[in-house]
């Protein structure tokens, strides 16, 4: 029996009130967290102001009948919004040494020169010798692409990054990360409130990978992506463009819109990917299941077996700081029998746009990333 019009009207009123309460709580929570994660240096002061604002907002909306209270709340709220919009990223902060140098890239025909490549010598996660170097690589010798997932704790969220593989040089890792200041630690919730700038760490795998496996005790998985050399070069050029843009114009890191996996997918789109958003782009600890089911990593083995064999922690700890670190951590990995064959790129002088035009996207080559 269908409810009467009177019952339906009452249900709709209750639903409307419930939606209004929920919307109010969300708005109050956002403003309170924006205050809590502001750049006021004293934490207890930020917490006190955030709590006071939240308490006043709840009272003004639901505990007071005075219009003046709601007017004051509106003024305060729009003041917080205006302040938040005014926040701008900067390159001029007291950075931690591991993110103090912004890399840059220059392209001269086939030759790419990257400055600010990180090659730290670690004794512990917080004790290291700072060392940056310049590195030159040849686009024509870029042959493949490896995908890393690093877990600081078990769960559906981790950190992802890429290594670009060359047949005449060590792999070059590029990791999209927050740029914390001295005495600042990453907080995923804080990253939603313009708390961290963005950096693309370009480095040797003995730095970027070994830091995670050997010193931070993160669980690290390594997968070879089933993609052609042409597509790897195309994606590399997109990365280089973004590295230079970021060196010129700082950006805020944002967990949901400007973070590691989201940007990897975004740049794959720029390089020609044809695919849709998947929730595992956000829950990136599950991204290898997505890559497996779309055929972008080895599917010759059952997924659980592939995942187990792709764990490189033991190999990385055994290799430690050996010169052949990158080869040693790959020694026991499953092969990629169905990887697309590479085609050598020309070596004449041309710019990045010219190379992109020379290797047009073929349907299906990088769909499903």
C-alpha positions as CSV (number, residue, x, y, z in Angstrom):
1,X,0.0,0.0,0.0
2,X,1.5,3.3,-1.1
3,X,1.9,6.0,1.6
4,X,-0.6,8.8,1.7
5,X,0.2,12.2,0.4
6,X,0.5,13.5,4.0
7,X,3.0,10.8,4.9
8,X,5.0,11.5,1.7
9,X,5.0,15.2,2.4
10,X,6.3,14.5,5.9
11,X,9.0,12.2,4.6
12,X,10.1,14.8,2.1
13,X,10.3,17.4,4.8
14,X,12.5,15.1,7.0
15,X,14.7,14.3,4.1
16,X,15.1,18.0,3.3
17,X,16.0,18.7,6.9
18,X,18.4,15.8,7.0
19,X,20.1,17.0,3.8
20,X,20.3,20.5,5.2
21,X,21.9,19.3,8.4
22,X,24.4,17.2,6.5
23,X,25.3,20.1,4.2
24,X,25.8,22.4,7.2
25,X,28.0,19.9,9.0
26,X,30.1,19.4,5.8
27,X,30.6,23.1,5.4
28,X,31.5,23.6,9.1
29,X,33.9,20.6,8.9
30,X,35.6,22.1,5.9
31,X,36.1,25.5,7.4
32,X,37.3,24.0,10.7
33,X,39.8,21.8,9.0
34,X,41.0,24.7,6.9
35,X,41.8,26.6,10.1
36,X,43.3,23.5,11.7
37,X,45.7,22.9,8.8
38,X,46.5,26.6,8.2
39,X,50.0,27.9,8.4
40,X,49.7,29.3,12.0
41,X,52.9,27.8,13.5
42,X,51.4,27.0,16.9
43,X,49.3,23.8,16.7
44,X,47.3,24.3,19.9
45,X,46.3,27.8,18.8
46,X,45.1,26.4,15.4
47,X,43.2,23.7,17.2
48,X,41.6,26.1,19.6
49,X,40.5,28.5,16.9
50,X,39.1,25.6,14.8
51,X,37.2,24.2,17.7
52,X,35.8,27.7,18.6
53,X,34.7,28.3,15.1
54,X,33.0,24.9,14.9
55,X,31.2,25.4,18.2
56,X,30.0,28.9,17.3
57,X,28.8,27.7,13.8
58,X,26.8,24.8,15.4
59,X,25.2,27.2,17.9
60,X,24.5,29.9,15.3
61,X,22.8,27.5,12.9
62,X,20.9,25.2,15.3
63,X,21.1,26.7,18.8
64,X,20.3,30.3,18.3
65,X,17.2,32.1,16.9
66,X,19.0,35.3,16.3
67,X,19.5,36.4,12.7
68,X,22.6,38.4,13.8
69,X,24.3,35.2,14.9
70,X,23.9,33.7,11.4
71,X,25.0,36.9,9.8
72,X,28.2,36.9,11.8
73,X,28.7,33.2,10.9
74,X,28.2,34.1,7.2
75,X,30.8,36.9,7.4
76,X,33.3,34.6,9.2
77,X,32.7,31.8,6.7
78,X,33.2,33.9,3.6
79,X,36.2,35.4,5.3
80,X,37.7,31.9,5.7
81,X,36.9,31.0,2.1
82,X,38.5,34.3,0.8
83,X,41.6,33.6,2.9
84,X,41.8,30.0,1.6
85,X,41.5,31.2,-2.0
86,X,44.2,33.7,-1.5
87,X,46.8,31.0,-0.4
88,X,49.4,30.6,-3.1
89,X,52.1,28.0,-3.5
90,X,55.7,29.0,-3.3
91,X,59.2,27.8,-4.1
92,X,60.6,29.9,-1.3
93,X,60.3,27.9,1.9
94,X,62.7,26.2,4.3
95,X,62.5,22.8,2.5
96,X,63.8,19.5,3.8
97,X,67.1,18.7,2.0
98,X,65.6,15.7,0.1
99,X,63.2,18.0,-1.7
100,X,65.2,21.2,-1.7
101,X,66.2,21.1,-5.4
102,X,63.6,21.3,-8.2
103,X,64.8,19.3,-11.2
104,X,64.8,20.8,-14.7
105,X,65.0,19.3,-18.2
106,X,66.3,20.5,-21.5
107,X,65.8,18.7,-24.9
108,X,68.3,19.0,-27.7
109,X,67.1,16.7,-30.5
110,X,67.5,13.2,-29.2
111,X,69.5,14.3,-26.1
112,X,67.8,15.1,-22.8
113,X,69.7,16.8,-20.0
114,X,68.2,16.8,-16.5
115,X,69.6,18.8,-13.6
116,X,68.8,18.1,-10.0
117,X,68.8,14.3,-10.2
118,X,68.8,13.0,-6.7
119,X,71.5,10.4,-5.8
120,X,71.7,10.6,-2.0
121,X,73.8,8.2,0.0
122,X,71.7,7.0,2.9
123,X,72.8,5.7,6.3
124,X,69.2,5.8,7.6
125,X,66.0,7.5,6.5
126,X,67.0,10.7,8.2
127,X,70.8,10.4,7.9
128,X,72.2,10.9,4.4
129,X,74.8,12.6,2.3
130,X,73.1,15.1,0.0
131,X,74.1,14.7,-3.6
132,X,72.4,15.9,-6.7
133,X,73.8,15.5,-10.2
134,X,73.1,16.3,-13.9
135,X,72.2,13.4,-16.1
136,X,72.0,13.0,-19.9
137,X,69.9,10.4,-21.6
138,X,69.0,9.6,-25.2
139,X,65.3,9.3,-26.2
140,X,66.3,6.8,-28.8
141,X,67.6,4.5,-26.1
142,X,64.5,4.7,-23.9
143,X,63.0,1.2,-24.2
144,X,60.5,0.6,-21.5
145,X,58.6,1.6,-18.4
146,X,58.4,0.1,-14.9
147,X,55.6,0.8,-12.4
148,X,56.2,0.8,-8.6
149,X,53.8,0.6,-5.7
150,X,55.1,1.4,-2.3
151,X,53.1,0.7,0.9
152,X,53.9,2.5,4.2
153,X,51.1,0.4,5.8
154,X,48.8,-2.3,4.6
155,X,45.7,-1.0,3.0
156,X,44.1,0.3,-0.2
157,X,46.4,3.4,-0.4
158,X,50.1,3.6,-1.2
159,X,52.5,5.6,-3.3
160,X,53.1,5.0,-7.0
161,X,55.9,6.1,-9.3
162,X,57.6,5.2,-12.6
163,X,61.0,4.3,-13.8
164,X,62.0,5.0,-17.4
165,X,64.3,2.3,-18.7
166,X,67.2,2.8,-21.1
167,X,69.4,0.2,-22.9
168,X,72.5,2.3,-22.4
169,X,72.0,3.9,-19.0
170,X,70.6,3.1,-15.5
171,X,66.8,3.5,-15.1
172,X,65.6,7.0,-14.2
173,X,63.0,7.2,-11.5
174,X,60.4,10.0,-11.3
175,X,58.3,10.2,-8.2
176,X,55.4,12.7,-7.8
177,X,55.5,13.7,-4.1
178,X,54.7,16.4,-1.6
179,X,57.5,18.9,-0.9
180,X,57.6,19.1,2.9
181,X,59.3,21.8,4.9
182,X,61.8,21.2,7.7
183,X,60.1,19.4,10.6
184,X,57.0,18.8,8.5
185,X,55.5,15.3,7.9
186,X,53.1,14.2,5.3
187,X,49.4,14.2,6.3
188,X,46.9,13.0,3.7
189,X,44.1,15.0,5.2
190,X,46.2,18.2,5.5
191,X,47.1,17.8,1.8
192,X,43.5,18.7,1.0
193,X,44.0,22.2,2.5
194,X,46.9,23.6,0.6
195,X,49.4,22.4,3.2
196,X,52.1,21.0,0.9
197,X,53.7,22.0,-2.4
198,X,54.3,19.5,-5.2
199,X,57.6,18.2,-6.5
200,X,58.7,15.7,-9.1
201,X,61.7,13.9,-7.6
202,X,63.9,12.6,-10.3
203,X,66.5,10.2,-9.1
204,X,68.6,7.1,-9.3
205,X,66.8,3.9,-8.1
206,X,69.5,3.4,-5.5
207,X,68.0,6.5,-4.0
208,X,64.3,6.6,-4.8
209,X,63.7,2.8,-4.4
210,X,66.3,1.9,-1.8
211,X,65.1,4.6,0.5
212,X,61.7,3.0,0.7
213,X,62.8,-0.7,0.8
214,X,65.9,-0.5,3.0
215,X,65.4,2.5,5.3
216,X,61.7,3.3,5.5
217,X,60.7,-0.4,5.6
218,X,57.9,0.1,3.1
219,X,56.6,-2.8,1.1
220,X,57.5,-2.2,-2.6
221,X,56.2,-4.0,-5.7
222,X,57.8,-3.6,-9.1
223,X,55.9,-4.3,-12.4
224,X,57.0,-4.0,-16.0
225,X,54.4,-2.2,-18.0
226,X,53.3,-3.7,-21.3
227,X,53.9,-0.7,-23.4
228,X,56.0,0.2,-26.4
229,X,59.2,2.2,-26.4
230,X,57.4,4.9,-28.5
231,X,54.7,5.3,-25.8
232,X,57.3,5.3,-23.0
233,X,59.1,8.1,-24.9
234,X,55.9,10.0,-25.4
235,X,55.1,9.8,-21.7
236,X,58.6,10.7,-20.7
237,X,58.3,13.9,-22.8
238,X,55.0,14.8,-21.0
239,X,56.8,14.3,-17.7
240,X,59.7,16.5,-18.8
241,X,57.3,19.3,-19.8
242,X,55.5,19.1,-16.4
243,X,58.9,19.1,-14.5
244,X,59.8,22.4,-16.2
245,X,56.4,23.9,-15.7
246,X,56.5,23.1,-12.0
247,X,60.1,24.5,-11.7
248,X,58.7,27.8,-13.1
249,X,55.3,27.9,-11.4
250,X,54.8,26.1,-8.0
251,X,51.7,24.1,-7.3
252,X,50.0,22.7,-4.3
253,X,49.8,18.9,-3.8
254,X,46.3,17.6,-3.5
255,X,45.5,14.1,-2.5
256,X,42.5,13.8,-4.8
257,X,43.4,16.0,-7.8
258,X,47.2,16.6,-7.9
259,X,48.9,13.5,-6.5
260,X,51.0,10.5,-7.7
261,X,48.6,8.1,-9.4
262,X,46.1,10.7,-10.5
263,X,48.9,12.5,-12.3
264,X,50.4,9.4,-13.8
265,X,46.9,8.7,-15.3
266,X,46.5,12.3,-16.4
267,X,49.9,12.3,-18.2
268,X,49.1,9.0,-19.8
269,X,45.9,10.7,-21.1
270,X,48.1,13.5,-22.4
271,X,50.3,11.0,-24.1
272,X,47.3,9.3,-25.8
273,X,45.6,7.0,-23.3
274,X,42.1,6.1,-24.1
275,X,40.3,5.0,-20.9
276,X,37.9,6.1,-18.2
277,X,38.3,7.0,-14.5
278,X,38.5,4.0,-12.1
279,X,38.2,4.3,-8.3
280,X,41.5,2.5,-8.1
281,X,43.2,5.6,-9.5
282,X,42.4,7.0,-6.0
283,X,42.7,3.8,-4.0
284,X,46.1,3.3,-5.6
285,X,47.1,0.5,-3.4
286,X,44.8,-1.6,-5.6
287,X,46.0,-0.2,-8.9
288,X,48.0,-3.3,-9.8
289,X,44.8,-5.3,-9.9
290,X,43.5,-2.7,-12.3
291,X,46.6,-3.0,-14.5
292,X,46.5,-6.8,-14.4
293,X,42.9,-7.0,-15.5
294,X,43.5,-4.5,-18.3
295,X,46.5,-6.4,-19.5
296,X,49.1,-3.7,-18.8
297,X,51.2,-6.0,-16.7
298,X,52.1,-9.6,-17.1
299,X,49.0,-11.8,-17.1
300,X,50.8,-15.2,-17.7
301,X,50.7,-15.9,-14.0
302,X,47.8,-15.8,-11.6
303,X,47.5,-12.3,-10.0
304,X,48.4,-13.5,-6.5
305,X,51.5,-15.2,-7.8
306,X,52.5,-12.2,-9.8
307,X,52.1,-10.0,-6.9
308,X,54.1,-12.2,-4.6
309,X,57.0,-12.4,-7.1
310,X,56.9,-8.6,-7.7
311,X,57.8,-7.8,-4.1
312,X,61.4,-6.6,-4.3
313,X,62.2,-5.9,-0.6
314,X,64.5,-8.9,-0.1
315,X,66.3,-8.3,-3.3
316,X,66.8,-4.6,-2.6
317,X,68.2,-5.3,0.9
318,X,70.5,-7.9,-0.5
319,X,71.7,-5.5,-3.2
320,X,71.9,-2.5,-0.8
321,X,74.2,0.1,-2.4
322,X,75.7,-2.2,-5.1
323,X,76.4,-0.4,-8.4
324,X,74.1,-2.9,-10.2
325,X,71.2,-2.2,-7.8
326,X,68.6,-1.8,-10.5
327,X,69.6,-5.1,-12.3
328,X,69.7,-7.0,-9.0
329,X,66.2,-6.0,-7.9
330,X,64.8,-7.1,-11.3
331,X,66.7,-10.4,-11.4
332,X,63.9,-12.6,-10.0
333,X,60.9,-10.7,-11.6
334,X,58.5,-12.4,-14.0
335,X,59.3,-11.5,-17.6
336,X,56.8,-9.7,-19.8
337,X,56.4,-12.0,-22.9
338,X,53.7,-9.9,-24.5
339,X,55.4,-6.5,-24.3
340,X,55.1,-4.4,-27.4
341,X,58.3,-4.4,-29.4
342,X,60.3,-1.1,-29.5
343,X,61.2,0.8,-32.6
344,X,64.3,3.0,-32.6
345,X,63.6,6.7,-32.7
346,X,65.6,8.8,-35.1
347,X,68.6,10.7,-33.8
348,X,68.4,13.9,-35.8
349,X,67.7,17.3,-34.2
350,X,64.1,17.9,-33.5
351,X,62.1,19.3,-30.6
352,X,59.8,17.4,-28.3
353,X,56.7,18.4,-30.3
354,X,58.4,17.0,-33.4
355,X,59.0,13.6,-31.7
356,X,55.4,13.5,-30.5
357,X,54.2,14.0,-34.1
358,X,56.6,11.4,-35.4
359,X,55.1,8.7,-33.1
360,X,51.3,9.0,-33.4
361,X,49.1,7.1,-31.0
362,X,47.8,3.8,-32.3
363,X,44.5,2.6,-31.0
364,X,44.8,0.3,-28.0
365,X,48.5,0.8,-27.4
366,X,48.0,2.7,-24.1
367,X,44.4,2.3,-23.5
368,X,43.5,1.0,-20.1
369,X,46.3,2.6,-18.2
